[in-house]
Amino acid sequence: YKNEKQGFADKIKFDYLNQASWSIADSLNVVMGQGQQAYTPLQMASYMSIFANDGYRYKASLVDKVMSSDGSTVLYENDAKGDRIELKNYKNLQYIREGLHMAAKDGADRLVFEKLPVDVGVKTGTAQVSGKNPVTEEDYGNHAWMIAFAPYDNPQIAVSAVITQGEASSNVGPMMRDIIAEALKLRPKDKKTIDTNKNSYDVDSELSE
């Protein structure tokens, strides 16, 4: 964000990890999802929300508003207004959104997300981890990542989920599906059939209004 001081994490990442200058090699690494990357789940959810919001980036906050002790006065209210990122062609955002939608409809996790009555956009990821576990002396397992937004046609939420050393990102799919269902108030038709039947969730009236 403009006029904000550089955070400690950013200072370490760009000033001390041989990333003080950006080269074409860095761009290629980012495109392939490789290279030295270090992001929090909150940062990744914010990143996904940009595609859901047609390029608008909102500053994340845990506080909606602060009231006086008697509840009569609003002492602070969070301003959720966002700024649109600068792009040469904003139409490219739609192409990315369509790709995220295809990942949920036709990708490896399609059988997981087809159980939802709403379409979603997802991106899977496997973060490689170097080194060995000092206790087992075995290689560390990869971190399993997934980010998503939903519903696809009228985005309301962006979600990020990670399983430390969860190996394949497909392991995150069921958890991501259930988080989306809970956030959008999608209720299981029958808990015994959630994992086997298509369209196992009902849409609450609040979401369909």
N, C-alpha and C positions, 0 to 999 in steps of 0.2 A: 504494500500500500504506500501511496505517496506520502512524503513528509514524515515517515516513521523511521525510527532508528533501527539499525541492523540488529537482529536478534543474535543471541549467543550461539545458537545452533547454526544459524546461517554463516556467522563469522568463522566458526570452526570448519564448516563444510567447504566454503569457497576460498577462504584465506589460508587454511593450513593443510588441506587434503589434496594438494596439487591441482586445485580447480580454480585458481585465481583468475585464469583467463580461459575463455571458451573457444574451442576450435571446431572444425568440421567433424573431427573424430568424435567429439562429445555429442554433436547432433546425431550422428549415425548410431551411437550407443543408445541414446534416448529413444530413437525410432524403433530399435530392436528390443528395447526394454533391458538393456545391459548397462554395464559401467557401475560406477560408485553412486548408488542411490540410497538416500536415507530420508524416509518420510514417516510421519505419524498417521494413524488411522483417521484422525480429524482432518489432516491436510489432504488426504486422499478423498475423503467425503466432500470436502470443499471443492476439490478439483473436478469431481464428477458432477457436482451441482452446476458448474459452469456450462456444461453441455446441456443439462436439463433446463437451464434458465436462458438459453439462447445467447450465451456469451456474457451474462451478467454475473459478477462475482460479489458475494456478500461476505462481510466479516463475521466470522463465527463468534457466538457469545452464549454463555450459559445463563445469562440473566435477561429476562423479558422486561420486567419492570420491578421497581422497589416502591412499596407502599409505606405510609406512616403506620405507627403501631395500632391506631384505631381503624385503619383501612379506609380513611376518608380522603387521603391526599396521595397523589402519585408523586413521589420524590425523584424518581428517575425512570425513564422509559427508553428502552433500546431503540435506536433508529436503524431499521433493517434495510435502508436504501442502499442499493449496490451500484457499482460502476461497471460499465461494459468494457471488457478487455479490447485492446486495439488489434484488429485483424484487417488484412487487405481484402478478404472476401469472406463475409459472414456465412455465405451459403455452405462453406466447407463444414461448418458446425452441424448442419443437417445431415451431411454425408456420414459424419462420425456418429451421430445419433442413430442413423439407420444401421450402421455397423454394430453398435451396441445392442440394438434391438435384435438383429440377426443372431448375435451371440447367444441370446436367451432363447430364441425361437428355433434355431437350427444347430446350435453348438453342442458341445459335449454335455452341457447341463440342461438341455431342453426338456428332458423327462422330469426334472425337478421343478422347473418354472412353469411348465404347462399345467400344473395343478392349481395355479393361481387364476382367478377369474379376470385379472387385469394383466396387460402386457407390461413388461419391464425392459430396461436396458442394463446390460451387465458387461463388466470387463474382468476377466480372470487374470491371475498372475501368480508366478512361483518365484519367490525371492531366494536366490542361492545363498547359502551360508557357508563360510569357510571355517576351517579349524576342527578340532576334535574335542569331544566331551571329556573333561579331565577325569571323570569317574568311570565311564565305560570304555574310554579310549576309542570310541567309534566316531565316525564323521558326524557332524551335526546335520540334522535333517533340514530340508528347505522349509521356508515359511510359506504357508498357503494363504493367498490373498484373494479377495473379491470385492469389487465396488459396484454399486448399482444405483439406479434411480427409478422411481415409480410414482404413479402409473405413467406409461410411456407417452400417452396422448395428452395427459394433463399432469405433469410432474408436481408432486407434493413433497416428496422426501428424497434425500440422497443418503445412502448407507455405505459404510465401509466395514469390512470384517476381516480378521486375520487370525489364523491358528498358528501359534509359534511351533515351528518344526512339524507342521501339519502335512508336509510333503505336497501332494497334488492339490491344486486349487479346487478341484471338484469336491474335496472333502468339506469345503466351506459352503457349498451350494444349499444343502438342506437348512443350515443355520440362517443363511441369508434370506431364503424363502420365508422362513417362519418370522424373522424380524420384520420383513416387509408386511407380512400378513397381520402381525400384531399392531404395527404402526398405523396401518390403514383400516384397522378394525375389520379385517376379514376373518370370519369365524369358521372353524372346521365344521363341515356337515356331520361328520362322524369320525371321531379321533382314531378309530380302528382302521379307517380306510384312507387316511391321509397319504400314506406312502405307496399306495397301490392304485388308487383310482384317479382318473383325470378330473380336473375341476372339483377338487376336494374341499374348496372353500366357498362359502357364501359371502356375498357383498352386503355389508351392513347398510341400512337405509341412510345413515349419515354420509357414507361415501358416495352413494348413488344419487343423492340429492344435487 
